[in-house]
Amino acid sequence: MTTKIPNISKSTIAVILGGGAGTRLAPLTSERSKPAVPIGGKYRLVDIPISNCMNSDVLRMFVLTQFNSASLNKHVTSTYQFSPFSKAFVDILAAEQTPKNKTWFQGTADAVRQILHHLEGHSFEYILILSGDQLYQMDFRKMLQNHIERNADISIATVPVVERDAPEFGIMKVQNGFITSFIEKPRKEILKDWVSDTGEAMQAQGKHYLASMGIYIFNRELLFRLLQSEAPEAIDFGKEIIPYSVPRYKVASYQYEGYWTDIGNIRSFYEANLALVEEIPAFNLFDADNAIYTRPRLLPPSKIKGTYLEKSMIADGCIVQAAKVIGSVIGIRTRLGVDTEIINSYIMGADFYETLNEIRALEIEGKVALGIGKRCKIYYAIIDKNCRIGDDVIIKGGSHLPDTEHELYAVKEGIVVVKKGAILPNGFQIGV
């Protein structure tokens, strides 16, 4: 008989971790935190865990922030506003120095430890801990049901992975639904000792290892005890709290077999965005049951003139006169000039418009208007927000380019990333 789970909106509180400095995602994180990075043309990464919570009826959320948090704080506070008659909320908890604690967040476990006093006044049985920089669509009600039915103390969401990917994750061995051992980023030569029964379908795909997704459910009393008395010096869940807990408590695995990716570097970020344009993408923005919420901007529909479009997404408020846009994501308020080509690229767009009079004045002064000019060729690139790219600019990313750090752009794994607010003059060339 299926165990009846309590009302998840009353029994569960979510804590969404804002992450560290996000250096591997630089330069996109040079002026913003990882969860604030724009994704899919109109969203931000933090919208993903918040939307998953809302779709799962987890309506009380705290977002923990620390690095470059201004834009993230503004986005969250202006987007997620609930009825005053509802108990739902998404509150920002910024790292703070207090008389009892004079350090910033040192790691995931330390961050939650430092905000426990904010949780004490709330009624809940379970705490759901999430990362703010992952791309997935999960029903947390199913994970909580698995947690309760197994009478678990802790549950960890796990995803089957192939041998090539296993050394990048925390890997666990599972028997009868419970985690028996855990290792952080195992060496390739010892992987044979970490095979788990992932099920016939996953094994047929070569996925014999279970990786931690960094998504946890803790029973309330246990979490407080672990962080305050049993492991008061531990600073990280994956490296310390979970290995400590596995031999001492009932730690369940909740195996998730849907799409999930950790946005850890420029390559994974680029691939995750361009995967959205597939005919039936693994991460489906058109799934009405798993809607992704974000700030409503009340922008006009996009205008497109004389453009060949294929396998691309165009966000709101764009003015597109390009010759062709292929395999690309075009973000809000983007302006693409006549005869420009955008191939396999992510253009993040802009935070504001320039009027026709402003654009003409810039042209008279020989300056570059907001957006992308005429006759440009942009291939295999990410163009951050508010960039000004002149006419006849050529950007050709690819494996022929070495990793580079420039005042206006960076190259990582062949992908050219034009930095936020950069100005590329007429005729500027990268990768030619």
C-alpha positions, 0 to 999 in steps of 0.5 A, spaced: 500 500 500 502 506 498 504 511 504 500 517 504 505 523 504 503 529 508 501 536 504 508 538 501 506 545 501 506 545 509 511 539 510 517 542 506 521 548 505 526 549 500 533 552 500 536 554 494 544 555 494 546 561 490 553 557 489 560 560 489 564 565 485 562 560 479 569 562 476 569 556 471 563 559 468 567 566 467 566 571 464 559 570 464 559 570 472 564 576 472 558 581 474 553 576 476 552 570 480 551 563 476 544 563 478 543 569 475 546 568 468 541 568 463 538 562 459 534 560 454 533 567 451 529 570 457 530 566 463 535 566 469 538 559 471 535 560 478 528 560 475 529 553 474 529 550 481 524 555 483 519 553 478 520 546 479 518 547 487 512 551 484 510 545 480 511 541 485 507 545 490 513 547 494 511 554 495 516 556 501 523 557 498 529 561 501 535 563 496 542 563 499 546 568 495 553 571 496 557 573 490 555 578 485 548 577 488 545 584 486 542 582 479 540 575 482 536 579 488 533 584 484 530 578 479 528 574 485 524 579 489 521 583 482 519 576 479 516 571 485 511 575 489 505 571 491 498 573 494 498 576 501 493 571 503 498 565 501 503 563 505 508 562 499 514 566 499 521 566 495 526 570 500 533 572 499 538 570 505 544 574 503 551 572 507 551 576 513 556 577 518 554 576 525 557 577 532 556 569 532 559 568 525 564 573 522 565 569 516 562 568 509 559 562 507 564 557 506 561 551 503 554 548 502 553 545 509 556 552 512 551 556 508 545 552 510 548 552 518 548 559 518 541 560 516 538 555 520 536 561 525 531 563 519 528 556 519 527 555 526 520 559 526 517 556 520 513 549 521 516 544 517 518 536 517 523 536 511 528 541 508 529 540 500 536 543 498 537 545 491 543 548 487 541 554 483 545 552 477 542 546 474 537 544 468 532 539 469 525 538 471 523 534 477 517 533 481 519 533 488 513 530 490 515 523 488 522 524 491 518 526 498 514 520 497 520 515 496 523 518 502 517 517 506 515 510 504 523 508 505 522 511 512 529 515 510 533 520 514 536 523 508 534 522 501 539 524 495 537 525 488 541 520 483 542 520 476 545 514 472 551 516 468 556 513 463 563 511 465 566 517 462 562 522 466 563 518 473 569 521 475 566 528 475 561 527 480 560 524 487 558 516 486 555 512 490 553 504 491 546 503 492 543 496 495 535 496 496 534 503 495 539 505 500 546 508 499 551 504 502 557 507 500 559 514 497 566 517 494 567 524 491 570 524 484 573 517 484 579 515 479 577 512 473 581 506 475 577 504 481 570 505 478 569 498 477 568 497 484 562 503 484 557 499 479 550 500 481 544 496 479 541 502 475 536 498 471 535 494 465 534 501 461 539 505 464 544 499 463 543 498 456 545 505 455 552 504 458 549 508 465 552 503 470 554 509 475 549 513 480 551 520 481 549 525 486 545 531 483 546 535 489 539 535 491 537 533 498 531 531 502 533 532 510 528 530 516 528 537 520 531 534 526 537 530 523 539 536 519 539 541 525 543 536 529 548 534 524 550 541 522 550 544 529 552 538 534 554 532 530 559 535 524 559 542 526 565 544 522 563 540 516 562 546 510 560 541 504 554 536 503 557 532 498 564 532 501 563 531 508 556 531 511 553 525 506 560 521 507 559 522 514 551 520 514 551 514 510 554 509 515 550 512 521 543 514 518 538 511 513 540 515 506 536 513 500 537 514 493 531 517 489 533 515 482 532 520 476 532 518 469 530 525 466 534 530 463 539 533 468 545 537 467 550 541 471 551 548 468 559 547 470 563 551 465 562 554 458 561 548 454 556 545 458 552 552 458 553 553 451 550 546 449 545 546 454 542 552 451 543 550 443 539 543 445 533 547 447 532 548 439 531 541 438 525 539 435 523 535 441 528 537 446 530 533 452 529 540 457 522 542 454 520 549 455 513 547 452 511 542 457 505 545 460 505 541 466 513 543 468 512 550 466 518 555 467 517 561 470 520 568 470 519 575 470 514 578 465 517 584 462 510 585 457 515 586 451 512 587 444 512 581 439 518 580 435 519 583 428 522 579 423 524 581 416 527 578 410 530 572 415 531 565 413 530 561 420 531 554 422 531 550 428 532 557 432 528 560 438 527 568 438 525 571 444 520 577 446 521 584 443 526 583 438 527 586 431 531 581 426 533 583 419 538 578 419 540 574 412 539 567 416 539 565 423 540 557 424 541 553 430 541 559 435 537 562 441 536 569 440 534 573 447 530 579 449 530 585 445 536 583 440 537 587 434 540 584 428 542 588 422 541 587 415 545 581 411 547 578 418 548 571 419 547 567 426 549 560 426 549 556 432 550 561 437 546 564 443 545 571 443 543 574 450 539 580 448 539 587 452 536 590 458 533 596 455 532 599 448 535 605 444 530 609 440 531 610 433 533 618 434 539 615 439 541 610 434 541 615 429 545 620 433 550 614 435 551 613 427 553 620 426 558 620 431 561 614 429 559 610 435 556 603 435 548 602 437 546 596 442 545 590 438 548 587 432 550 591 426 549 589 418 553 584 415 556 580 421 557 573 421 557 570 428 558 562 429 559 558 435 559 564 440 555 566 446 554 574 446 552 576 453 547 582 454 548 589 452 553 588 447 554 593 441 557 589 435 558 594 429 557 592 422 562 587 418 564 584 424 566 576 424 566 572 430 568 564 428 568 560 434 571 553 433 576 548 435 582 552 431 582 557 437 586 556 443 583 558 450 584 566 450 582 572 455 581 578 452 579 585 454 572 584 450 571 577 449 574 570 452 575 563 448 573 557 452 574 550 448 573 553 442 567 557 444 567 565 443 564 569 449 563 576 448 563 580 455 557 583 457 557 590 455 563 589 450 563 594 444 566 591 438 567 596 432 566 596 425 570 590 422 572 587 428 574 580 427 575 574 432 577 567 429 578 568 422 
